[in-house]
Amino acid sequence: MHILLVATAFNSLTQRLHAELRDHGHSVAVELAVHGESLTDAVRRHEPQLVVAPMLKTAIPREVWTAYTCLVVHPGPVGDRGPSSLDWAIHEDVGEWGVTVLQADAEMDAGDVWASVACPVPPVAKSDLYRGEVADAAVAAVLLAVQRFASGTYSPRAQTEGGAGRARPYLDQSVRRIDWASESTETILGKLRAADSQPGVLDELLGAEWYLHGGNREYELRGHPGDLLATRAGAVCRATTDGAVWIPELRARRRPGQPPTFKLPAVTALAGRLPAVPQSPAPSRPDGQRRVWSDISYREERNVGFLSFSFPGGAMSTTQCRRLLAAYREACSRPTSVLVLGGGRVFSNGIHLNVIEAAEDPGAESWANINAIDDLVEAVLKTTDRLVVAAVGGYAAAGGVMLALAADEVWCRAGTVLNPHYRLMGLYGSEFWTYTLPRRVGPAVAERLMRQALPVSGTAAQRLGLVDRLVECTPQEFASEAARLAGHLASLPAVQERIAAKKAERDHQESLRPLAAFREEELAHMRRAFFDPSAPYHALRRAFVRKEKPLRTPPHLGVAVPGARVTDQLRSEPLVTGPAPENSAPEPNACYQEG
């Protein structure tokens, strides 16, 4: 079936549906709802058999939904309506929610129901919930709705007044606002979780207005409610009535006539304002008796080490890369035979474009950042005394994918989406991709993945050889399931033989072409992009960071991608020698990858 995805942005859910529908044999194209462009004309141009709207902030025109069956993905149970459905669910601390696929009509979220799938609501941030449990339910609901539509015999059912939920308003800042003098830690964490990605919680701090993004519980520090108590890993700790919370990111409130603001590590955002509060570093290896929040942690179970990290949005700044590298080196000093890297809900999306954009010299900061992440990837590639497993529990892109590919095995949660490319940011790429990607999928497929710049599902990634093991589990279960599998791997008699063979192979490859040669060649391309003010990278980065609306649907999304297994397509297309050049980048902000 030819399916057209209509969306406000090519966000995480739209990407996942694009990949999953292709996996199920459908031909898929995307049209973004762009201001000044006729969505009606765009849909007619595609002549789809079905229109699906995974994330659309505007109404589908009457001319479209009367001419085509249009299925809208609503992140709420049957009967729930309104633009802040998921926010309200987290705000009200519900235990179960759902996703409904309904037919577009004259009233928003009121059309007939084609499918509805329930999902749990664990106490996690909205972005984690959206990319995890909600996305799983959305995929299941859309696939069911598509199957029912294709049958030609199913009649969608009308919503009833007695259905779950109700029509609710936008959850604005009057409801989100925190009263530090009276509200508990749990209440504050709930408000922060419901707004962690967007829109944040508007607050006053140190004489200015900020949107607070993200929140984690502090277990020991105490102080006067509202006061800043300490810093850790770029976050600030703020006292509550009965404890304290760590706030990792802040975004300045936009002033009239000024450009849009963007999220930054809290300590970076408060530079020049932050009072002299102590640093409170987390222990590198928790003793198991204290509960401590940190974005990097290490633990051991028998002969397996687990180095976990969770950076907001998966972006890794120069500082974060260096801290993770130090933790990795310490983990490698431990007497383990298997080291698991990752395991959380977010893996990595590569360099930190927001921190780069805020730097006094973005080119120099880009260069520092790419070298810092290269150092980390190189350390993983040169680890020859143990097996390294990359446990990818959430979305990964660009350098984050290449960090995973540096490991001996890549384990992916089913439902994870990979974007193994750099072109949409006007970059050639680094992180040793010219070594790790071809060795897994072959040079022809590696070049096509880079050129197409399309998301790849975990299932397709396993078929291609990007992923070694697909783990069928919920987002909440992934860490424990990865731990179980790693324990089994470490117990196998052949582990030491694999480690010895790994070292011999690394020595052999180094004699053929040193890793330093791959790095030098890649960085030569990156240097030109970073230090040339006219390079597309700078405009693309600026547009991405400031969330500028795209001018049109990027060409690579508007073309229908055949659904005859994406792996077959990648292997059968004619080979064009060499990766996409830097100057082939799309127009600024042609595509978003945030959730």
Salt bridges, closest charged atoms under 4 A:
GLU20 OE2 - ARG16 NE 3.31
GLU31 OE2 - ARG45 NH2 3.20
GLU31 OE2 - HIS46 NE2 2.95
ASP80 OD2 - HIS74 NE2 2.78
ASP80 OD1 - ARG168 NH2 3.17
ASP87 OD2 - LYS126 NZ 2.86
ASP87 OD2 - ARG176 NH2 2.73
GLU92 OE2 - ARG166 NH2 3.62
GLU92 OE1 - ARG168 NH1 3.01
GLU107 OE2 - ARG81 NH1 3.10
ASP109 OD1 - HIS74 ND1 3.64
GLU133 OE2 - ARG345 NH2 2.61
ASP136 OD1 - ARG16 NH1 2.66
ASP136 OD2 - ARG413 NH1 3.02
GLU183 OE2 - LYS191 NZ 2.75
GLU186 OE2 - ARG193 NH2 3.54
GLU186 OE1 - ARG217 NH2 2.27
ASP203 OD2 - ARG238 NH1 2.45
GLU209 OE1 - ARG253 NH1 3.04
GLU220 OE2 - ARG290 NE 2.93
ASP227 OD2 - HIS224 ND1 3.97
ASP295 OD1 - ARG323 NH2 2.58
GLU300 OE2 - ARG334 NE 2.49
GLU301 OE2 - ARG299 NH1 2.43
GLU330 OE2 - ARG285 NE 3.86
GLU357 OE1 - ARG541 NE 2.74
GLU357 OE2 - ARG542 NE 3.72
GLU357 OE2 - ARG546 NH2 3.68
ASP374 OD2 - ARG519 NE 3.83
ASP375 OD1 - ARG519 NH2 2.79
GLU378 OE2 - LYS382 NZ 2.83
GLU378 OE1 - ARG519 NH1 2.74
ASP385 OD2 - ARG386 NH2 3.05
ASP408 OD2 - LYS502 NZ 2.66
GLU409 OE2 - ARG498 NH1 2.72
ASP468 OD2 - ARG440 NH2 2.76
GLU481 OE2 - ARG484 NH2 2.59
ASP507 OD2 - LYS503 NZ 3.12
GLU510 OE1 - ARG506 NH1 2.56
GLU521 OE1 - ARG513 NH2 2.72
GLU582 OE2 - HIS525 ND1 3.18
GLU587 OE1 - ARG552 NE 2.31
GLU594 OE1 - LYS547 NZ 2.47
